[in-house]
């Protein structure tokens, strides 16, 4: 059911001229489409992290909460930006390493999330944090919205 909702939302966004919602591969790597607040610096840092790791990134400076709802991610698993890559949701400061793993393993899932904004995660690791790193989990979210630990970062 959620897949049908996702495909309907994708068609509506594309028809509205918002550009393709389903990620298409680019010469530089898989396209990651990101919905974020236009003033969020950590989102921009996360996108640079993805680009540095071989992903192509396309940003939309609005609509992350709406896209998160459309894709069926429970609110308590949210963060400051929502992305799509090859049909998977990526929420928050997920490391590129785990995005690559997701695309390699292709689990039957909604996608990955790093809820909140843990310091030390990609995009939350700038000099203003003075090297501080909080422990955090990357969660794999099934199509019913149930998360399980996919990878832990100490």
SULZI-V158492 format. One record per helix or strand. SS is the DSSP state (hx for helix, st for strand). FROM is the first residue (numbers start at 1). LEN is the number of residues. If there is no record, write none. Layout:
BEGIN
ss:from:len
SS:FROM:LEN
SS:FROM:LEN
END
This chain:
BEGIN
ss:from:len
hx:2:14
st:25:2
st:29:8
hx:41:12
st:56:5
hx:64:8
hx:75:3
st:81:5
st:88:5
hx:96:10
st:111:4
hx:127:3
st:136:6
st:147:7
END
